[in-house]
Amino acid sequence: MKAFRSYKNYFIELAIKIPWIFIGAMMAAVSLEVILIPHGLIDGGITGVSMMLSGIGGFPLSVLLFLLNIPFLLLGLKFLGKRFAFSASFGIIALTISTGLLERKSPFLEGNTILILIIGGILLGMGIGIVIRNGGVLDGTDVLALLISKKTRLTIGEAIFVINIFIFLLALLLFGWKGAVISIITYFIAVTVVDMVKS
């Protein structure tokens, strides 16, 4: 009886959280496909790696997002439990579908670097923060960040930023200093917003 009540409460909780996870995933997808990618900027984490591979090899971003995140979902299943793994899977699948729907959309705020930085970073951070607040993730490295934040004094946003340093160094080699620096600033805005939204 207790087990039944536990699962009932869990499914009620999911019914409330899943729409928010989808909304957060869509916000992040808009930031990626409509603002960041058309301006040669990247996100961090597996999403950033997927964006670079997509740019170099022409592979669909949505497919790369799904495939490269699978090992991290398995890591979440092992260390954070089945319920987290389910919510995380939904978040990543929602982002995959959203980016697929928005691929090749026209760029937004063309040429306005400051607005690109601010709006792209805030929208991305709000999307990630909403998803994490509702028990999901949008990126495999978010799983690592959650594990690190549980073991250290770093916030989730700080852990995400530390993990992604090497990705932005790679971006420096591929896109030059200007694109890399703008990407870093945008992402710093995003992780700051993540901590604000998820707390």
HUMO-V209980 format. One record per run of one state. SS is the DSSP state (alpha for helix, beta for strand, coil for the rest). FROM is the first residue (numbers start at 1). LEN is the number of residues. If there is no record, write none. Layout:
BEGIN
SS|FROM|LEN ; SS|FROM|LEN
END
This chain:
BEGIN
coil|1|1 ; alpha|2|38 ; coil|40|5 ; alpha|45|13 ; coil|58|3 ; alpha|61|20 ; coil|81|1 ; alpha|82|21 ; coil|103|10 ; alpha|113|21 ; coil|134|6 ; alpha|140|12 ; coil|152|4 ; alpha|156|8 ; coil|164|1 ; alpha|165|34 ; coil|199|1
END
